[in-house]
Amino acid sequence: MLRKALLTALATTAVGAVALPGLAAADPVLGTPPPCVKVSDLAGAEFEVKQCGVSDVDQFRAGLEGNGNAHCGPASLYNVLHFWGHEKKAPVGWLTTKVGALDPKDPADYTVVGNSIWRIGVDAKYDGGTNMTNLRTAWNIATQPARNAGWATATDWASTHTTDDWSGTLAKRLNQGPVQLVYGRYAPGPRAGSLERTGGHIVTVVSAKGSFDGSTVQLKLADPGRALDHGQDDYLYTQSAYESLDVTLERKTIVEHIAAKDDANTPADESLLPGTYRNVVRWELTGPRYVSTKTRQMVEGFNWFVMSPPVG
């Protein structure tokens, strides 16, 4: 955990404003190459959406449990909150810490940003990792002061398995603000041709390009775990350069093996029972910085977030 002396400034939260479609503006924070120009094209059979001003904070930091090894969820959610606070001037933050007043690339703000990631983890019930449901709870906690000030907020989950035109839905939600996407790392399962989840990772989506009702989509990601300077020098004490990582998603139907788990409330060891199999829709993620010979990366869904300022 981060040093207690640095945590006293954290405890409540606030919110941000709604993205305005069709605006083009230079972005001083994120853009490859800079300046970034917002894109909002949802007309016709194809779409292209790009948000500007999305931070790309590092999850690997001294002071976080395991140096932040499992803090991808809180770090990627910080990127979302930073967008609403910095770009949309929403009052998001905790106590005296206002996200919109921070610049993650400023060394003077590095510790406070790290404290904020820690706080998001606490609100998301970090237990060696976080899940997408609890991260939405952390968002709601962080945005309560904004609602108190008259802002309207909403958040929900879009599963690859149950959402019609999942990639088109992603584009529409991204047009309102950055979304938080999770993929699982899937290894070969017990049955030939099956796959089994062995872990996962959470990132922030900043752009999407594809076709409605299509089977592939091109994304750019702010990935808290893939900094170019990872493992070098004082990387645990400094913010790395912002990046926008290119990936392709392709729709797949896979056979997923789900291992049995023990129920601590019964005397029997249920983990000894056979696992189950199901056909499930996932979107396989590939890209130059996402190469693995051991697992396949399967996107499972995304959290979306919207805010609007008080009327009148």
Salt bridges, closest charged atoms under 4 A:
GLU87 OE2 - HIS86 ND1 2.97
ASP123 OD2 - ARG119 NE 2.80
GLU196 OE2 - HIS257 ND1 2.98
ASP223 OD1 - HIS201 NE2 2.69
ASP223 OD2 - ARG226 NH1 3.18
GLU243 OE1 - ARG289 NH1 2.86
ASP246 OD1 - LYS220 NZ 2.55
GLU256 OE1 - ARG278 NE 2.90
GLU284 OE1 - LYS252 NZ 3.90
GLU284 OE1 - ARG296 NH2 2.88
GLU300 OE2 - ARG197 NE 2.64
